[in-house]
Amino acid sequence: MELNELLERKSLAIDLAHRAGKIIKETSGNMKLVDKKCSFADLVTESDKAVEKMVFEEIGKKYPNDKFIGEESASDAQWTTDPTWIIDPIDGTTNFVHNFPFSCISIGFTFNREPCLGVVYNPHFDKLYTAIKGQGAKLSVGGGPPTKIHVRPCPSLNQALIVSELGSQRDEDKKECIFKNMESVGWACHGIRSLGSAALNICTVACGELDAFFEFGPYIWDICAGVVILREAGGHFCDTEGGPLDMQGRRFIAASSEKLALEIVPKLIVQLKLK
Ligand code: LIP
């Protein structure tokens, strides 16, 4: 896909991210729950559904032949080589429900199943992360000029600050995987943080505020935009066993370098395959 086609899509994605961000900011903490999915902790609200509907409709008007994968209304859509928007309307839904200001919209785009455009917007701090494959990653704060972002070099795991999550499943296999790995990695590094949004966790690694993020659980819509942003910021994505990232594998390490990612791999003492 030509650069100018991606630039046009990026411009639309940024406009829609700001429109979605307004809804997210205005309804954060006071939106009615409409459903729980895999557990009592896996929440979805009217805002998730309304934001996804608005974004899909607006994109469809301009790009009627593009395909969609979205958490709320197109989670089962097949991921093909067609131009495809992969969107999480509100990433960090639990934070959104509790009015903890770490939620965002994540708008990813793939062509030939290659992530090539990412836009992540946290309206609570007016932070807009953007990237096009091959064009670098940028951050605009408070509407200011976009400035290049880059991962922060981290010489080794024992000097790293890591982020990982409890996730929203509440089954025994997942519990063992989460806590055994948190203990194993956490005791080998400077500390672990849990912030509640995969997309924003990835962006935080991309701008050098954290050194790596690992999780078992997030879906392709949680990470698609972040994959472009982190790679363009000089970071590395891989599977939790060190092989190539499977965008639909629901497990990954996102790190400031391949070296750091491969130091984390052996510390993940409980691996889990998720459907
Ligand atoms: C969330 C992810 C997070 C994970 C949560 C949830 P959602 O996505 O961003 O990494 O730990 O369980 O899946 O559901 O808020 O879009």
Boltz pocket constraint, residues with backbone or C-beta under 6 A from the ligand:
constraints:
  - pocket:
      binder: B
      contacts: [[A, 43], [A, 71], [A, 88], [A, 90], [A, 91], [A, 92], [A, 93], [A, 94], [A, 165], [A, 166], [A, 167], [A, 168], [A, 169], [A, 196], [A, 197], [A, 198], [A, 199], [A, 215], [A, 217], [A, 218], [A, 219], [A, 222]]
      max_distance: 6.0
